Amino acid sequence: MSRIIVFGGHGRIALLLAPLLVARGDEVTAVIRNPDHVDDVEKTGATALVSDIEQLDTRGLAEIIAGHDAIVWSAGAGGGSPERTYAVDRDAAIRTMDAAADAGVGRYVMVSWIGSKADHGIPEDDSFFPYADAKWAADEHLRGTDLDGTILGPGTLTFDEPTGRIVIDPEGRGEVSRADVAQVIAESIGNPSTFGRTIRFGNGDADTAVPIGDALSA
């Protein structure tokens, strides 16, 4: 059994992730901002923790992280203003990494996106640029820490049924079902072969995709 804290606990992927973790015996704390979402989260078997991560400083984040064995960052501003995108996707994410170190929690899984690279190619006048820029900054910060970090870069998210199979470094947009992303997160948390890695993935096709566990351990 592990104690796992998930930031962005009401997100679509997080709501799929929590039941997977609970089913295998993990205790899940799902951090959410809106108290109206408590019931949705607790139906998954997770314990909801209402907290505004934009407002918490590193010390406050360390207090809620303490006592857990692993952190999953699946939070995001969800578009909107560039200011809030940077505040959540970059600044709050970075504070949780620093807080993790302060709290003595070494395992950190970052849910990023397949295009998070220094040369992501998004022009500055594109509305998507703040997200791309913020995620790259957060990913780079994680790489520079002493945490046992994993950066997961799924491709374009779909609502397709899960396949249980993925391909690493797919060509094109790397479409992948949210349910399979949740499974990748669940399987990566306790897999030491994923520590220190950036894993970009999609569902692929019948000829290229392999079982998620095999893909992560390859």
Secondary structure, DSSP 8 states (H G I E B T S, - for coil): --EEEEESTTSHHHHHHHHHHHHTT-EEEEEES-GGGHHHHHTTT-EEEE--TTT--HHHHHHHHTT-SEEEE-----SS-HHHHIIIIIIIHHHHHHHHHHHT--EEEEE--TT-STT----TTSTTHHHHHHHHHHHHHHHTSSSEEEEEEE-SEE-----SEEEES-STT--EEHHHHHHHHHHHHT-GGGTTEEEEEE---TTT-EEHHHHHH-
